[in-house]
Amino acid sequence: VTHSIPACIGSMTINSKQLDNESPVSIFAVNKCYATVQDGTFFDGSGFAALVREGYKVRSDVNITLEFRTTAVHGVLLGVSSAKVDAIGLEIVHGKVLFHVNNGAGRITATYEPRGTNNLCDGKWHKLQANKSKHRISLIIDGNLVQTDNPYIQSTSADTNNPIYVGGYPADVKQNCLTSKSSFHGCLRNLLLTKGQHAELFDFSRAFDLRGVFPHSCPGAEH
C-alpha cells in the first residue's frame, strides 16, 4: 500500500495509553478532521498540486472544466507552461477569473468579471469552463460566456511540455501565463481536461507533488 488513508482517525491508544495527537513530534500532510465535509480537494493557501510529471501538451485544442469554492479574491487555479513563451493559465485576480493563452506570438486573455452583487469569492461552488480552440479562447463561468479577439490568428498551438500545476506553483518554476503568485485557498473538484474525444478526470491523490493540498475532502464551511 503506497497511499495514505483518506479518513479521520481519533482516540488512538497504544498499551492503554492515549496518544496525544494535538502536539505531534512531526506531521506531514495531515489536516484537522472537519465536522462537515464535502467531496473535493482542499487547498490551504500555501502550496499546489503537480500533475503529469512527464509534461502536458496543450497544442491546438483543450477544454478545461472544474468547480471551485473560495472566499479569497486572489489565487492561481491552473497553469501549464513551457521553457519558451507558450503556455496557458487560469487564475482569480481581484475577484475576476482570467484565462490566459500564449500560442507563441503573444498572450491573450479572456476575463470574466462578476456583475452587480454576483461574487465568485462567496464560499459557494462555481463552475468554470475554459476552452482553447486553435487561436480562439473562451471562458464560461456559471453559464456566462466571455470570448476575446485574438490578433495572432496564424499562431494556433501552445507547445507546452511542463507539468500541470493546480492551485499554485513552486517558486523556482516559470509560468508564462500566470500573473499571480498567490496560492489558491479553498476547494476544487471535478477537474477535467478534454482534447478531442479524450477526456481525463484528474485525481489529486495521484499528483506527483502535493504541498498544502488535501485531496479527499473539503471542510463543509470555510475555516
C-alpha positions in Angstrom: 0.0 0.0 0.0 1.5 3.3 -1.1 -1.3 5.7 -0.5 -2.3 7.2 2.9 -5.8 6.5 4.1 -8.4 9.3 3.3 -10.1 9.3 6.7 -10.3 10.7 10.2 -8.6 8.8 13.0 -9.1 9.7 16.6 -8.8 8.4 20.2 -5.9 6.1 19.4 -4.4 4.2 22.4 -1.3 2.1 22.5 -0.9 -0.2 25.6 -3.8 1.6 27.2 -2.0 5.0 26.8 -3.8 7.6 24.7 -1.7 9.2 22.0 -1.6 13.0 22.1 -2.4 14.0 18.5 -2.6 17.7 19.4 1.1 18.1 19.7 2.8 15.5 17.4 6.6 15.3 17.2 6.3 15.6 13.4 3.4 15.9 11.0 3.1 15.6 7.2 0.0 16.1 5.0 -2.4 15.6 7.9 -5.1 18.1 8.5 -7.8 18.6 11.1 -11.0 16.5 10.8 -14.0 18.5 9.7 -17.4 18.3 11.5 -19.0 18.6 8.0 -17.2 17.6 4.8 -17.8 17.8 1.1 -16.3 15.9 -1.8 -13.4 17.8 -3.4 -9.8 18.8 -2.7 -8.9 21.3 -0.1 -6.1 23.8 -0.8 -4.9 25.6 2.4 -3.4 28.6 0.5 0.2 27.6 1.0 1.0 25.2 -1.9 0.0 23.5 -5.0 -0.6 20.1 -6.7 1.6 19.0 -9.6 0.2 16.6 -12.2 1.6 14.9 -15.3 5.3 14.7 -14.4 6.3 14.0 -18.0 4.6 17.2 -19.2 1.2 18.0 -20.6 0.9 19.0 -24.2 -1.8 21.6 -24.8 -1.1 22.1 -28.5 -4.0 23.4 -30.6 -7.1 22.4 -28.5 -8.0 21.9 -24.9 -11.2 22.2 -22.8 -10.8 22.6 -19.1 -13.7 22.3 -16.7 -13.6 22.5 -12.9 -15.6 23.7 -9.9 -14.2 26.0 -7.2 -15.2 27.4 -3.9 -13.2 30.1 -2.2 -13.5 33.3 -0.1 -10.1 34.6 -1.3 -10.1 37.2 -4.1 -6.7 36.1 -5.4 -5.4 32.6 -6.3 -3.9 30.5 -9.0 -6.2 27.9 -10.4 -4.2 26.1 -13.1 -1.1 26.7 -15.2 0.7 24.7 -17.9 3.8 26.3 -19.3 6.9 25.6 -21.5 10.5 26.7 -21.4 9.6 29.2 -24.2 6.6 31.6 -24.1 3.9 29.0 -25.0 1.6 28.5 -22.0 -2.0 28.6 -20.6 -3.1 29.9 -17.2 -6.3 30.2 -15.1 -6.3 32.5 -12.1 -8.5 34.6 -9.9 -7.3 38.2 -9.6 -9.3 40.8 -7.6 -12.4 38.5 -7.7 -12.3 38.2 -11.5 -11.4 34.9 -13.4 -8.7 35.3 -16.1 -7.9 32.7 -18.8 -4.6 33.4 -20.5 -3.2 31.7 -23.6 0.1 32.2 -25.4 0.5 30.2 -28.6 3.9 31.7 -29.1 3.0 35.1 -30.7 1.7 36.8 -27.6 -0.5 36.4 -24.6 -4.3 36.9 -24.9 -6.7 36.9 -22.0 -10.4 36.2 -21.6 -11.7 38.0 -18.4 -14.8 37.1 -16.5 -15.9 40.0 -14.2 -18.9 39.3 -11.9 -21.7 41.8 -12.4 -23.6 43.6 -9.6 -23.9 41.5 -6.4 -22.6 38.3 -8.1 -19.5 37.4 -6.2 -17.3 34.4 -7.2 -15.4 34.5 -3.9 -18.5 33.9 -1.7 -17.6 30.5 -0.4 -20.1 28.8 -2.8 -19.4 26.4 -5.6 -18.9 27.9 -9.1 -18.5 26.1 -12.4 -15.7 27.1 -14.8 -15.1 26.1 -18.3 -12.1 27.4 -20.3 -11.8 26.5 -23.9 -8.9 26.9 -26.4 -9.6 26.0 -30.0 -6.5 26.9 -32.1 -6.3 30.8 -31.8 -9.8 31.2 -30.2 -10.3 31.2 -26.5 -13.4 31.4 -24.3 -14.4 31.3 -20.7 -17.7 30.2 -19.2 -18.4 30.8 -15.6 -21.8 29.6 -14.1 -23.1 29.5 -17.7 -22.0 33.0 -18.6 -19.8 33.2 -21.7 -16.8 35.5 -22.3 -14.9 35.5 -25.5 -11.9 37.6 -26.7 -10.5 38.5 -30.0 -7.1 37.2 -30.8 -5.0 39.3 -33.3 -2.5 36.4 -33.7 -4.7 34.2 -35.9 -1.7 32.4 -37.6 -0.4 31.1 -34.2 -2.6 28.2 -33.1 -0.6 25.8 -31.0 0.6 26.2 -27.3 3.6 23.9 -27.4 3.8 23.1 -23.7 5.8 20.3 -22.2 5.7 21.0 -18.4 3.5 19.6 -15.7 0.0 20.9 -14.9 0.3 23.0 -11.7 -3.0 23.4 -9.8 -3.7 25.9 -7.0 -0.2 27.4 -7.2 3.3 26.5 -8.3 6.9 26.2 -6.9 8.9 29.4 -6.5 11.6 28.1 -9.0 9.1 27.2 -11.7 8.3 29.7 -14.5 4.7 30.2 -15.5 4.4 32.3 -18.7 0.6 32.7 -18.5 0.0 33.5 -14.8 0.3 37.0 -13.3 -0.4 35.9 -9.7 1.9 34.0 -7.3 -0.9 33.6 -4.7 -1.7 30.0 -3.9 -5.4 29.1 -4.1 -7.2 28.9 -0.7 -10.4 26.9 -0.9 -11.8 23.8 -2.6 -11.7 22.4 -6.1 -13.5 19.4 -7.6 -14.1 17.7 -10.9 -11.0 18.9 -12.8 -11.5 17.6 -16.3 -9.2 18.2 -19.3 -10.6 17.2 -22.7 -8.7 17.0 -26.0 -10.9 15.9 -28.9 -12.5 12.6 -27.8 -10.1 12.1 -25.0 -11.3 13.3 -21.6 -9.1 13.0 -18.5 -10.5 13.5 -14.9 -7.6 14.2 -12.6 -7.4 12.6 -9.2 -5.3 14.8 -6.9 -4.3 11.9 -4.7 -2.2 10.7 -7.7 -0.3 14.0 -8.0 3.5 13.6 -8.0 3.9 16.6 -5.7 1.3 17.8 -3.2 2.0 20.7 -0.8 -0.7 22.2 1.4 -3.3 20.1 -0.5 -5.7 17.6 1.0 -7.0 15.5 -1.9 -10.0 13.7 -0.4 -12.2 16.2 1.4 -13.2 19.8 1.9 -14.4 21.4 5.0 -18.2 22.0 4.8 -17.6 25.7 5.6 -14.6 27.8 5.4 -12.4 27.7 8.5 
